Amino acid sequence: MESKRGRVYIIGAGPGDPELITVGGLKALKRADCVLYDFLSNSELLKHAKDSCERICVGKADGLHLKEQGEINRLLYKKSKEYRVTVRLKGGDPFIFSRGAEEARYLKKKGVRVEVIPGITSAIAGPESFGIPLTVKNKISSVAIITGRKKDTNAEIEAPRCGTLVYLMAVGNISNVVKALRRNKWSEATPCAFIERATRKDTRIIHATIATIEEEAQRAKIRPPAVLVVGEVVNYGKE
Ligand SMILES: C[S@@+](CC[C@H](N)C(=O)[O-])C[C@H]1O[C@@H](n2cnc3c(N)ncnc32)[C@H](O)[C@@H]1O
């Protein structure tokens, strides 16, 4: 039955561990008539949805898109007309290197009621799950979250002078990330860590420095999803 009063919830699923969705996110998921999810959200979470809930994988992960963004937007709009509660479940936080804001804008322009429920981003949860704080009182007072990959592969990666840098999507482009750090005069001895599949059962961490991270990541066969942390904070995680 068609309802014109559908609402779309754009929800952060958290970094991987299904316990790390918010209470608000879980409540909305339990009420969902339809869920559109991507590869980075834990499929365990879908068990909370009603049996009758339509589950659609729109499959966005590093390098693999089952559906293009325009198609996802249109599908969300279509489902908002079919159902009372549609959930768009996105890995981590829906607005951090994710296109939740774009989806929300598209739907709002078309008059759809949208609610955004933030999630725990892998940029914070990844380091923290191995005891790495991103700030340290009176010592490290700034953090930048940076993309390690740009659509235009010739575009420079950013490496600002800042307390801690956290790179997402850096695995396949690590050599350019290291070049950027060198260009911006980061010391070769700065500690780094790659955290793979944070908060999942098979998560792991590798430690290195800017001088060795490329080689160490290759040796350990680090694969996406992984976050790269750069800065003295990495040593605090070792304590
Ligand atoms: C398109 S971005 C989406 C980020 C997401 N919105 C967030 O807030 O975590 C995908 C990147 O997030 C990072 N990522 C997501 N989940 C991760 C996890 N469980 N462990 C490590 N990195 C993760 C990886 O760098 C991956 O390439």
Ligand as a Chemical Component Dictionary entry (heavy atoms), coordinates in Angstrom:
data_LIG
# 
_chem_comp.id                   LIG 
_chem_comp.type                 NON-POLYMER 
_chem_comp.pdbx_formal_charge   0 
_chem_comp.three_letter_code    LIG 
# 
loop_
_chem_comp_atom.comp_id 
_chem_comp_atom.atom_id 
_chem_comp_atom.alt_atom_id 
_chem_comp_atom.type_symbol 
_chem_comp_atom.charge 
_chem_comp_atom.model_Cartn_x 
_chem_comp_atom.model_Cartn_y 
_chem_comp_atom.model_Cartn_z 
_chem_comp_atom.pdbx_ordinal 
LIG C1  C1  C 0  34.052 5.205  2.562  1  
LIG S1  S1  S 1  34.893 5.307  4.082  2  
LIG C2  C2  C 0  33.542 5.252  5.191  3  
LIG C3  C3  C 0  33.913 5.693  6.578  4  
LIG C4  C4  C 0  32.760 5.558  7.571  5  
LIG N1  N1  N 0  31.684 6.447  7.246  6  
LIG C5  C5  C 0  33.209 5.805  9.001  7  
LIG O1  O1  O 0  32.800 6.801  9.604  8  
LIG O2  O2  O -1 33.934 4.951  9.530  9  
LIG C6  C6  C 0  35.566 3.676  4.163  10 
LIG C7  C7  C 0  36.852 3.631  4.957  11 
LIG O3  O3  O 0  36.578 3.701  6.344  12 
LIG C8  C8  C 0  37.552 2.976  7.054  13 
LIG N2  N2  N 0  36.874 1.902  7.816  14 
LIG C9  C9  C 0  35.574 1.646  7.875  15 
LIG N3  N3  N 0  35.314 0.628  8.722  16 
LIG C10 C10 C 0  36.505 0.241  9.218  17 
LIG C11 C11 C 0  36.929 -0.745 10.144 18 
LIG N4  N4  N 0  36.069 -1.553 10.753 19 
LIG N5  N5  N 0  38.244 -0.860 10.408 20 
LIG C12 C12 C 0  39.142 -0.042 9.831  21 
LIG N6  N6  N 0  38.808 0.904  8.950  22 
LIG C13 C13 C 0  37.518 1.057  8.649  23 
LIG C14 C14 C 0  38.524 2.404  6.031  24 
LIG O4  O4  O 0  39.576 3.330  5.892  25 
LIG C15 C15 C 0  37.660 2.355  4.801  26 
LIG O5  O5  O 0  38.442 2.348  3.635  27 
# 
loop_
_chem_comp_bond.comp_id 
_chem_comp_bond.atom_id_1 
_chem_comp_bond.atom_id_2 
_chem_comp_bond.value_order 
_chem_comp_bond.pdbx_ordinal 
LIG C1  S1  SING 1  
LIG S1  C2  SING 2  
LIG S1  C6  SING 3  
LIG C2  C3  SING 4  
LIG C3  C4  SING 5  
LIG C4  N1  SING 6  
LIG C4  C5  SING 7  
LIG C5  O1  DOUB 8  
LIG C5  O2  SING 9  
LIG C6  C7  SING 10 
LIG C7  O3  SING 11 
LIG C7  C15 SING 12 
LIG O3  C8  SING 13 
LIG C8  N2  SING 14 
LIG C8  C14 SING 15 
LIG N2  C9  SING 16 
LIG N2  C13 SING 17 
LIG C9  N3  DOUB 18 
LIG N3  C10 SING 19 
LIG C10 C11 SING 20 
LIG C10 C13 DOUB 21 
LIG C11 N4  SING 22 
LIG C11 N5  DOUB 23 
LIG N5  C12 SING 24 
LIG C12 N6  DOUB 25 
LIG N6  C13 SING 26 
LIG C14 O4  SING 27 
LIG C14 C15 SING 28 
LIG C15 O5  SING 29 
# 
